[in-house]
Amino acid sequence: MPVEESGDQLRAGEPEQFLKTQFTDFDPVFSPDGQWLAYQSNESGKYEAYVRASPLPASGQGGKWQISNSGGESPMWPRKDRELLYRSGDRMMAVKYTVKGDSFVAEKPRVWLSKLGGMTDFDLVPDGKRLVIVLPANTQEAPKPEHEVTFLFNFFDYLRRRVPVGR
């Protein structure tokens, strides 16, 4: 949907359908330059990562490229590199790409991280070189807390109770 500026606030415009297929398509992410949309779909019978041009041509079709070949979920684009990352089982895969005219040309996928360790969620750090991974607390890979944080609300009320008036 378009986002319109109204004074100092943003307002959502009228939603427009981007793509309608008979498959389950989700986890869409735009490339940093906004020219491509990566997503996962079960079009092949299992979830794989795909890329389409953005915006779609007026015909509503346009090119579509399957990026993964052994399962592909949760695609993401590093901000600086011409690469697409996606999860495949317990691994994070990377695919370098080039653009030739209206075509997205992907190289062979390679392992970017060999073990995600049972993660439940993740995100790419802005430098594009590391992942932040959320692990379930009951796994052996879960980090042990090194510090404890205490929040003290109503500090001045607490201080008045601890220090007598006049001191």
N, CA, C and O of each residue as an XYZ file, in Angstrom:
668
protein
N       0.850     -1.165      0.000
C       0.000      0.000      0.000
C       0.897      1.228      0.000
O       1.960      1.228      0.620
N       0.480      2.237     -0.672
C       1.263      3.471     -0.642
C       1.138      4.140      0.727
O       0.114      4.024      1.400
N       2.187      4.833      1.117
C       2.173      5.594      2.361
C       2.238      7.061      1.979
O       3.137      7.490      1.257
N       1.280      7.816      2.469
C       1.182      9.228      2.116
C       1.511     10.087      3.324
O       1.176      9.748      4.459
N       2.174     11.205      3.057
C       2.515     12.128      4.137
C       1.419     13.171      4.234
O       1.024     13.776      3.237
N       0.934     13.373      5.451
C      -0.105     14.358      5.693
C       0.367     15.224      6.850
O       0.218     14.850      8.013
N       0.939     16.389      6.529
C       1.513     17.238      7.573
C       2.744     16.552      8.149
O       3.696     16.255      7.427
N       2.718     16.303      9.448
C       3.859     15.642     10.087
C       3.559     14.176     10.403
O       4.278     13.542     11.176
N       2.495     13.644      9.802
C       2.136     12.248     10.045
C       2.089     11.475      8.733
O       1.889     12.045      7.660
N       2.279     10.157      8.846
C       2.156      9.276      7.694
C       0.801      8.588      7.745
O       0.316      8.223      8.816
N       0.197      8.417      6.577
C      -1.118      7.792      6.505
C      -1.076      6.696      5.445
O      -0.514      6.873      4.364
N      -1.683      5.564      5.782
C      -1.725      4.448      4.846
C      -2.713      4.744      3.737
O      -3.838      5.171      3.995
N      -2.290      4.515      2.496
C      -3.167      4.687      1.345
C      -3.998      3.437      1.118
O      -4.106      2.585      2.000
N      -4.572      3.332     -0.044
C      -5.416      2.188     -0.393
C      -4.533      0.970     -0.693
O      -3.638      1.060     -1.532
N      -4.770     -0.173     -0.018
C      -3.962     -1.372     -0.288
C      -4.176     -1.886     -1.710
O      -5.284     -1.835     -2.245
N      -3.095     -2.380     -2.311
C      -3.159     -2.967     -3.633
C      -2.556     -4.367     -3.548
O      -1.522     -4.556     -2.908
N      -3.181     -5.331     -4.175
C      -2.652     -6.692     -4.148
C      -1.409     -6.758     -5.025
O      -1.427     -6.335     -6.181
N      -0.334     -7.291     -4.464
C       0.925     -7.396     -5.201
C       0.920     -8.635     -6.096
O       1.255     -8.563     -7.278
N       0.538     -9.764     -5.517
C       0.610    -11.019     -6.246
C      -0.425    -11.985     -5.682
O      -0.610    -12.061     -4.467
N      -1.087    -12.708     -6.546
C      -2.040    -13.716     -6.088
C      -1.700    -15.019     -6.792
O      -1.696    -15.098     -8.021
N      -1.413    -16.045     -5.987
C      -1.120    -17.361     -6.552
C      -1.961    -18.399     -5.819
O      -2.617    -18.088     -4.825
N      -1.938    -19.593     -6.298
C      -2.661    -20.685     -5.647
C      -1.812    -21.351     -4.573
O      -2.242    -22.321     -3.949
N      -0.602    -20.829     -4.355
C       0.330    -21.440     -3.412
C       0.384    -20.649     -2.116
O      -0.196    -19.568     -2.010
N       1.074    -21.189     -1.148
C       1.289    -20.477      0.104
C       2.603    -19.707     -0.039
O       3.684    -20.296     -0.023
N       2.496    -18.396     -0.177
C       3.644    -17.514     -0.347
C       3.715    -16.598      0.867
O       2.724    -15.957      1.216
N       4.881    -16.531      1.515
C       5.009    -15.613      2.646
C       6.458    -15.256      2.919
O       7.354    -15.673      2.185
N       6.690    -14.484      3.975
C       8.001    -13.932      4.345
C       8.587    -13.057      3.234
O       9.749    -13.237      2.869
N       7.811    -12.112      2.687
C       8.358    -11.261      1.628
C       9.330    -10.222      2.199
O       9.094     -9.649      3.263
N      10.417     -9.996      1.474
C      11.378     -8.955      1.860
C      11.887     -8.278      0.593
O      12.250     -8.940     -0.380
N      11.908     -6.940      0.622
C      12.415     -6.176     -0.511
C      13.932     -6.097     -0.459
O      14.529     -6.025      0.615
N      14.543     -6.110     -1.639
C      15.990     -5.917     -1.729
C      16.308     -4.489     -1.288
O      15.426     -3.630     -1.314
N      17.555     -4.220     -0.884
C      17.903     -2.858     -0.430
C      17.609     -1.774     -1.466
O      17.295     -0.643     -1.094
N      17.705     -2.100     -2.768
C      17.416     -1.095     -3.792
C      15.932     -1.059     -4.178
O      15.526     -0.237     -5.000
N      15.126     -1.947     -3.587
C      13.690     -1.959     -3.840
C      13.278     -2.554     -5.171
O      12.096     -2.519     -5.516
N      14.220     -3.100     -5.932
C      13.916     -3.616     -7.263
C      13.474     -5.079     -7.278
O      12.952     -5.556     -8.285
N      13.681     -5.799     -6.159
C      13.398     -7.226     -6.109
C      12.648     -7.570     -4.834
O      12.797     -6.903     -3.810
N      11.847     -8.612     -4.909
C      11.124     -9.109     -3.750
C      11.467    -10.590     -3.602
O      11.204    -11.387     -4.503
N      12.054    -10.954     -2.467
C      12.325    -12.361     -2.160
C      11.225    -12.846     -1.223
O      10.715    -12.083     -0.402
N      10.869    -14.110     -1.351
C       9.818    -14.686     -0.510
C       9.969    -16.197     -0.537
O      10.769    -16.731     -1.305
N       9.212    -16.880      0.288
C       9.196    -18.336      0.235
C       7.832    -18.799     -0.220
O       6.809    -18.178      0.068
N       7.843    -19.915     -0.945
C       6.601    -20.453     -1.504
C       6.687    -21.967     -1.538
O       7.770    -22.544     -1.638
N       5.517    -22.602     -1.453
C       5.467    -24.061     -1.565
C       5.074    -24.490     -2.980
O       4.546    -25.585     -3.176
N       5.329    -23.641     -3.946
C       4.973    -23.905     -5.346
C       5.573    -25.209     -5.873
O       4.940    -25.889     -6.681
N       6.773    -25.568     -5.434
C       7.443    -26.778     -5.926
C       7.031    -28.031     -5.148
O       7.475    -29.134     -5.467
N       6.193    -27.865     -4.139
C       5.804    -28.989     -3.291
C       6.460    -28.924     -1.919
O       6.013    -29.592     -0.987
N       7.514    -28.128     -1.788
C       8.135    -27.841     -0.488
C       8.553    -26.379     -0.519
O       8.641    -25.771     -1.585
N       8.810    -25.823      0.653
C       9.144    -24.401      0.693
C      10.519    -24.151      0.093
O      11.511    -24.780      0.463
N      10.544    -23.222     -0.836
C      11.778    -22.780     -1.487
C      11.769    -21.257     -1.528
O      10.715    -20.630     -1.426
N      12.952    -20.670     -1.679
C      13.083    -19.218     -1.782
C      12.997    -18.806     -3.251
O      13.604    -19.429     -4.122
N      12.231    -17.747     -3.505
C      12.033    -17.226     -4.852
C      12.308    -15.720     -4.851
O      12.292    -15.065     -3.809
N      12.562    -15.191     -6.060
C      12.733    -13.752     -6.251
C      11.888    -13.334     -7.446
O      11.820    -14.035     -8.455
N      11.243    -12.174     -7.312
C      10.481    -11.559     -8.400
C      10.876    -10.093     -8.497
O      11.383     -9.504     -7.542
N      10.633     -9.519     -9.664
C      10.862     -8.092     -9.847
C       9.831     -7.312     -9.042
O       8.712     -7.781     -8.836
N      10.205     -6.135     -8.594
C       9.288     -5.261     -7.877
C       9.475     -3.844     -8.388
O      10.598     -3.341     -8.397
N       8.415     -3.192     -8.809
C       7.043     -3.682     -8.860
C       6.872     -4.661    -10.018
O       7.688     -4.713    -10.939
N       5.795     -5.430     -9.946
C       5.491     -6.359    -11.036
C       5.124     -5.558    -12.277
O       4.566     -4.466    -12.166
N       5.432     -6.089    -13.459
C       4.987     -5.416    -14.684
C       3.461     -5.325    -14.710
O       2.776     -6.027    -13.966
N       2.944     -4.464    -15.562
C       1.496     -4.257    -15.654
C       0.747     -5.556    -15.942
O      -0.418     -5.695    -15.569
N       1.402     -6.501    -16.597
C       0.758     -7.786    -16.904
C       0.508     -8.601    -15.640
O      -0.311     -9.520    -15.644
N       1.215     -8.265    -14.552
C       1.056     -8.991    -13.301
C       1.887    -10.255    -13.236
O       1.841    -10.965    -12.232
N       2.639    -10.553    -14.269
C       3.427    -11.780    -14.292
C       4.892    -11.479    -13.994
O       5.317    -11.574    -12.842
N       5.648    -11.127    -14.986
C       7.058    -10.839    -14.782
C       7.857    -12.096    -14.485
O       7.300    -13.179    -14.303
N       9.167    -11.932    -14.441
C      10.045    -13.065    -14.174
C       9.987    -13.520    -12.729
O       9.719    -12.739    -11.817
N      10.244    -14.799    -12.549
C      10.295    -15.381    -11.207
C      11.452    -16.364    -11.235
O      11.600    -17.142    -12.177
N      12.285    -16.319    -10.175
C      13.443    -17.177    -10.126
C      13.454    -17.943     -8.817
O      13.369    -17.351     -7.741
N      13.562    -19.276     -8.913
C      13.712    -20.099     -7.708
C      15.177    -20.040     -7.321
O      16.048    -20.379     -8.121
N      15.452    -19.610     -6.099
C      16.816    -19.393     -5.643
C      17.367    -20.614     -4.922
O      18.518    -20.993     -5.143
N      16.574    -21.227     -4.073
C      17.032    -22.387     -3.309
C      16.754    -23.664     -4.101
O      15.934    -23.676     -5.019
N      17.455    -24.742     -3.726
C      17.230    -26.002     -4.425
C      17.058    -27.183     -3.465
O      16.788    -28.299     -3.908
N      17.210    -26.953     -2.172
C      17.028    -28.014     -1.175
C      16.243    -27.491      0.008
O      16.562    -27.799      1.157
N      15.229    -26.710     -0.262
C      14.458    -26.067      0.789
C      14.995    -24.672      1.036
O      16.206    -24.470      1.117
N      14.102    -23.721      1.155
C      14.522    -22.341      1.401
C      13.435    -21.560      2.093
O      12.315    -21.458      1.592
N      13.765    -21.007      3.247
C      12.801    -20.249      4.035
C      13.437    -18.964      4.547
O      14.661    -18.836      4.594
N      12.594    -18.023      4.925
C      12.998    -16.770      5.584
C      14.126    -16.055      4.851
O      15.194    -15.845      5.424
N      13.907    -15.675      3.588
C      14.972    -14.967      2.870
C      15.240    -13.593      3.474
O      14.359    -12.980      4.077
N      16.462    -13.128      3.300
C      16.840    -11.782      3.752
C      17.973    -11.254      2.885
O      18.778    -12.015      2.348
N      18.013     -9.935      2.763
C      19.004     -9.275      1.920
C      20.008     -8.529      2.792
O      19.604     -7.642      3.544
N      21.294     -8.850      2.722
C      22.283     -7.979      3.363
C      22.236     -6.609      2.679
O      21.986     -6.523      1.477
N      22.472     -5.558      3.431
C      22.347     -4.202      2.879
C      23.437     -3.850      1.886
O      23.198     -3.097      0.942
N      24.640     -4.388      2.089
C      25.777     -3.938      1.289
C      26.153     -4.882      0.151
O      26.559     -4.419     -0.914
N      26.029     -6.171      0.347
C      26.482     -7.138     -0.649
C      25.363     -7.493     -1.609
O      24.185     -7.417     -1.257
N      25.727     -7.876     -2.805
C      24.743     -8.372     -3.769
C      24.586     -9.869     -3.514
O      25.090    -10.723     -4.244
N      23.856    -10.129     -2.434
C      23.685    -11.483     -1.955
C      22.290    -11.625     -1.373
O      21.689    -10.653     -0.915
N      21.790    -12.836     -1.398
C      20.530    -13.155     -0.749
C      20.807    -14.310      0.199
O      21.444    -15.291     -0.182
N      20.331    -14.196      1.428
C      20.482    -15.260      2.412
C      19.132    -15.920      2.626
O      18.094    -15.272      2.496
N      19.139    -17.206      2.955
C      17.917    -17.904      3.316
C      18.277    -19.090      4.192
O      19.407    -19.578      4.175
N      17.298    -19.543      4.955
C      17.493    -20.691      5.834
C      17.115    -21.956      5.069
O      16.113    -21.995      4.356
N      17.937    -22.982      5.233
C      17.656    -24.290      4.651
C      17.940    -25.320      5.736
O      19.094    -25.669      5.989
N      16.875    -25.805      6.377
C      17.063    -26.716      7.512
C      17.754    -25.997      8.649
O      17.268    -24.969      9.121
N      18.884    -26.523      9.097
C      19.636    -25.917     10.200
C      20.819    -25.093      9.697
O      21.734    -24.782     10.460
N      20.799    -24.740      8.410
C      21.897    -23.966      7.822
C      21.374    -22.653      7.261
O      20.207    -22.541      6.885
N      22.246    -21.675      7.211
C      21.960    -20.423      6.522
C      22.753    -20.474      5.221
O      23.964    -20.692      5.223
N      22.052    -20.269      4.119
C      22.656    -20.329      2.797
C      22.787    -18.922      2.233
O      22.040    -18.020      2.610
N      23.741    -18.743      1.328
C      23.952    -17.459      0.664
C      24.025    -17.690     -0.839
O      24.559    -18.695     -1.307
N      23.477    -16.738     -1.579
C      23.493    -16.791     -3.034
C      23.918    -15.422     -3.539
O      23.222    -14.432     -3.315
N      25.054    -15.361     -4.217
C      25.447    -14.116     -4.875
C      24.620    -13.983     -6.143
O      24.218    -14.983     -6.739
N      24.367    -12.737     -6.556
C      23.553    -12.539     -7.759
C      24.034    -11.333     -8.539
O      24.738    -10.466     -8.021
N      23.635    -11.304     -9.791
C      23.836    -10.140    -10.651
C      22.490     -9.862    -11.323
O      21.588    -10.699    -11.319
N      22.386     -8.688    -11.886
C      21.175     -8.308    -12.605
C      21.581     -8.035    -14.041
O      22.484     -7.239    -14.298
N      20.908     -8.699    -14.979
C      21.168     -8.497    -16.404
C      19.856     -8.095    -17.054
O      19.001     -8.936    -17.330
N      19.709     -6.812    -17.294
C      18.455     -6.302    -17.857
C      17.332     -6.487    -16.849
O      17.392     -5.955    -15.740
N      16.309     -7.240    -17.234
C      15.187     -7.517    -16.345
C      15.323     -8.867    -15.653
O      14.379     -9.349    -15.028
N      16.504     -9.476    -15.769
C      16.698    -10.821    -15.215
C      17.545    -10.805    -13.947
O      18.511    -10.051    -13.826
N      17.161    -11.637    -13.034
C      17.875    -11.864    -11.779
C      18.694    -13.134    -11.984
O      18.128    -14.212    -12.164
N      20.015    -13.018    -11.958
C      20.889    -14.152    -12.228
C      21.574    -14.559    -10.925
O      22.452    -13.860    -10.420
N      21.149    -15.708    -10.393
C      21.678    -16.190     -9.114
C      22.768    -17.226     -9.348
O      22.658    -18.077    -10.230
N      23.820    -17.139     -8.543
C      24.869    -18.153     -8.581
C      24.411    -19.367     -7.774
O      23.305    -19.383     -7.234
N      25.254    -20.362     -7.700
C      24.958    -21.569     -6.935
C      24.940    -21.234     -5.435
O      25.842    -20.552     -4.948
N      23.925    -21.706     -4.702
C      23.886    -21.452     -3.249
C      25.088    -22.085     -2.552
O      25.560    -23.154     -2.940
N      25.570    -21.405     -1.517
C      26.670    -21.933     -0.708
C      26.301    -21.788      0.762
O      25.471    -20.953      1.119
N      26.914    -22.597      1.609
C      26.649    -22.541      3.050
C      27.298    -21.278      3.617
O      28.502    -21.072      3.462
N      26.498    -20.435      4.272
C      26.981    -19.213      4.900
C      27.230    -19.459      6.389
O      28.186    -18.934      6.961
N      26.361    -20.264      7.012
C      26.495    -20.660      8.413
C      26.011    -22.101      8.498
O      24.879    -22.405      8.121
N      26.881    -22.998      9.001
C      26.570    -24.423      8.915
C      25.628    -24.946      9.988
O      25.030    -26.006      9.799
N      25.471    -24.244     11.110
C      24.567    -24.741     12.146
C      23.905    -23.558     12.837
O      24.571    -22.712     13.434
N      22.588    -23.518     12.745
C      21.831    -22.453     13.397
C      21.459    -22.812     14.825
O      20.977    -21.950     15.560
N      21.663    -24.040     15.238
C      21.507    -24.420     16.638
C      20.097    -24.412     17.174
O      19.899    -24.044     18.332
N      19.111    -24.796     16.398
C      17.745    -24.863     16.906
C      17.114    -23.511     17.146
O      16.221    -23.376     17.982
N      17.574    -22.507     16.417
C      17.068    -21.151     16.635
C      15.573    -21.070     16.380
O      15.022    -21.841     15.595
N      14.922    -20.126     17.055
C      13.496    -19.897     16.867
C      13.240    -18.638     16.040
O      12.182    -18.508     15.425
N      14.183    -17.727     16.019
C      14.046    -16.500     15.245
C      15.441    -15.936     15.026
O      16.371    -16.253     15.768
N      15.582    -15.107     14.014
C      16.891    -14.540     13.724
C      16.740    -13.271     12.911
O      15.687    -13.004     12.331
N      17.810    -12.497     12.880
C      17.857    -11.308     12.042
C      19.301    -11.047     11.680
O      20.219    -11.441     12.400
N      19.491    -10.390     10.574
C      20.819    -10.057     10.098
C      21.258     -8.744     10.727
O      20.511     -7.765     10.719
N      22.475     -8.722     11.276
C      23.033     -7.498     11.845
C      23.279     -6.531     10.686
O      23.632     -6.983      9.596
N      23.109     -5.219     10.875
C      23.233     -4.278      9.765
C      24.532     -4.369      8.962
O      24.538     -4.028      7.779
N      25.636     -4.822      9.575
C      26.878     -4.935      8.797
C      26.832     -6.096      7.807
O      27.716     -6.207      6.958
N      25.809     -6.974      7.896
C      25.641     -8.073      6.963
C      26.591     -9.236      7.165
O      26.615    -10.161      6.353
N      27.370     -9.208      8.227
C      28.370    -10.248      8.450
C      27.994    -11.221      9.569
O      28.622    -12.270      9.715
N      26.975    -10.879     10.358
C      26.598    -11.718     11.495
C      25.085    -11.810     11.599
O      24.349    -10.990     11.050
N      24.639    -12.844     12.327
C      23.222    -13.022     12.622
C      22.997    -12.897     14.112
O      23.854    -13.276     14.911
N      21.856    -12.369     14.485
C      21.384    -12.427     15.863
C      20.395    -13.575     15.864
O      19.447    -13.582     15.078
N      20.610    -14.552     16.744
C      19.790    -15.757     16.771
C      19.134    -15.893     18.132
O      19.798    -15.760     19.160
N      17.833    -16.157     18.146
C      17.104    -16.420     19.379
C      17.014    -17.934     19.531
O      16.493    -18.626     18.656
N      17.524    -18.440     20.650
C      17.507    -19.872     20.924
C      16.504    -20.175     22.017
O      16.303    -19.355     22.913
N      15.869    -21.336     21.963
C      14.980    -21.714     23.062
C      15.774    -21.853     24.356
O      16.912    -22.322     24.338
N      15.191    -21.454     25.463
C      15.895    -21.465     26.743
C      16.208    -22.874     27.227
O      17.107    -23.042     28.051
N      15.508    -23.879     26.750
C      15.727    -25.229     27.259
C      16.724    -26.043     26.444
O      16.864    -27.241     26.686
N      17.426    -25.432     25.482
C      18.412    -26.176     24.722
C      19.790    -25.997     25.335
O      20.018    -25.060     26.099
N      20.703    -26.891     25.003
C      22.061    -26.786     25.510
C      22.775    -25.567     24.932
O      23.698    -25.034     25.548
N      22.345    -25.125     23.741
C      23.003    -23.987     23.105
C      22.591    -22.639     23.707
O      23.195    -21.614     23.393
N      21.564    -22.634     24.572
C      21.073    -21.372     25.125
C      22.169    -20.703     25.953
O      22.811    -21.362     26.771
N      22.388    -19.416     25.753
C      23.420    -18.725     26.521
C      23.038    -18.609     27.993
O      21.867    -18.445     28.335
N      24.031    -18.696     28.841
C      23.831    -18.522     30.283
C      23.881    -17.033     30.593
O      24.770    -16.339     30.101
N      22.940    -16.519     31.405
C      22.970    -15.090     31.724
C      24.225    -14.744     32.518
O      24.578    -15.420     33.485
N      24.885    -13.680     32.086
C      26.103    -13.244     32.766
C      25.839    -12.091     33.725
O      26.623    -11.848     34.642
N      24.746    -11.389     33.515
C      24.453    -10.208     34.321
C      22.990    -10.215     34.738
O      22.141    -10.832     34.095
N      22.723     -9.525     35.814
C      21.359     -9.353     36.265
C      21.069     -7.866     36.287
O      21.901     -7.076     36.732
N      19.902     -7.479     35.811
C      19.513     -6.077     35.771
C      18.328     -5.897     36.708
O      17.366     -6.664     36.662
N      18.406     -4.874     37.564
C      17.309     -4.550     38.470
C      16.777     -3.180     38.105
O      17.538     -2.219     37.998
N      15.475     -3.091     37.914
C      14.835     -1.815     37.639
C      14.221     -1.299     38.926
O      13.506     -2.026     39.617
N      14.498     -0.057     39.244
C      13.966      0.546     40.456
C      13.022      1.669     40.030
O      13.453      2.704     39.522
N      11.730      1.445     40.246
C      10.729      2.428     39.879
C      10.503      3.369     41.053
O      10.714      2.984     42.204
N      10.083      4.581     40.780
C       9.808      5.590     41.804
C      11.024      5.796     42.703
O      10.927      5.724     43.928
N      12.164      6.053     42.074
C      13.430      6.164     42.781
C      13.398      7.208     43.895
O      13.899      6.954     44.990
N      12.811      8.385     43.630
C      12.825      9.444     44.643
C      11.958      9.083     45.846
O      12.295      9.440     46.974
N      10.851      8.384     45.624
C      10.054      7.896     46.756
C      10.872      6.916     47.581
O      10.852      6.968     48.810
N      11.580      6.038     46.922
C      12.451      5.071     47.600
C      13.525      5.805     48.408
O      13.799      5.453     49.555
N      14.125      6.824     47.795
C      15.174      7.581     48.471
C      14.625      8.310     49.695
O      15.293      8.342     50.729
N      13.423      8.898     49.611
C      12.823      9.592     50.753
C      12.575      8.627     51.916
O      12.739      9.007     53.076
N      12.185      7.397     51.622
C      11.966      6.404     52.684
C      13.272      5.977     53.322
O      13.298      5.672     54.514
N      14.351      5.946     52.568
C      15.641      5.463     53.066
C      16.437      6.534     53.812
O      17.197      6.229     54.731
N      16.253      7.797     53.401
C      17.020      8.872     54.027
C      16.054      9.806     54.746
O      15.179     10.383     54.101
N      16.184      9.973     56.064
C      15.275     10.849     56.822
C      15.341     12.289     56.315
O      16.362     12.735     55.791
N      14.235     12.999     56.483
C      14.157     14.404     56.085
C      15.154     15.205     56.911
O      15.292     14.965     58.110
N      15.842     16.143     56.299
C      16.771     16.994     57.004
C      18.207     16.501     56.938
O      19.100     17.188     57.431
N      18.456     15.384     56.372
C      19.822     14.882     56.240
C      20.391     15.129     54.904
O      21.536     14.761     54.643
